[in-house]
């Protein structure tokens, strides 16, 4: 058990920026609450444990017995000169097989972070507020990620592009972008990519996302296995979204992997 605690803390310390994680298919977890810090009241651990178990029960997750997949809330302190920061994380860590061998390794498969400056008068309120935010974010993503994907009948390769009114030829999209003086939002997918289908159905097909894209960009979608495009946009992982400057035809920002609807809308809002 001590080994698992140590692994969780190390993994959490070297976490990823942004949310590239998925909770699809998670059915069984082992709950852990670990709190380190002299300023955090000891009784808060029981509150965190109760709230974590409540979330687990509401999602109907199996938490009986030990499991290699830990659902953990880690709370600690850090210092910047005389300022005390309270760090809160909710993570899922599990044993997985490496891609190139049968070797097992622990990996983070979900992580969400909160931190705030210690204020003794508001400590309890801040702890509870940040805990609520962590659990709500986890619960909402879990529900979203585990919705059944609607089966879509594909009549021909451009059916999605037709429905969304996306360009399907890179060079035609470039000419249109130059003419209209608008940047290109270039979505690159692959045939055997479940995350691509999920991104298409749960994000691109949403009305608010589609309206935001068409308002600002010339949208382009290509299957990397079937269409021609400059090699500089090729990436091993799909889906990937390139934001391309219509003047230079260069990508000024890329988003790799799946982002849910709210995350993607936020990314679009930050591109000014």
Secondary structure, DSSP 8 states (H G I E B T S, - for coil): -HHHHHHHHHHHHT--SS-----TT--B-EEEEEE--TTS-TTHHHHHHHHHHHHHHHTT-B--S--SSEEEEEEEEEEETTEEEEEEEEEEEEEEE-TTSS-EEEEEEEEEEEEEE--GGGHHHHHHHHHHHHHHHHHHHHHHHTS--------STTHHHHHHT-B--HHHHHHHHHHHT--EEEEEE-TT-HHHHHHIIIIITSHHHHHHHHHH-EEEEEETTTS---GGG--SSSSEEEEE-TTT--EEEEEES---HHHHHHHHHH--
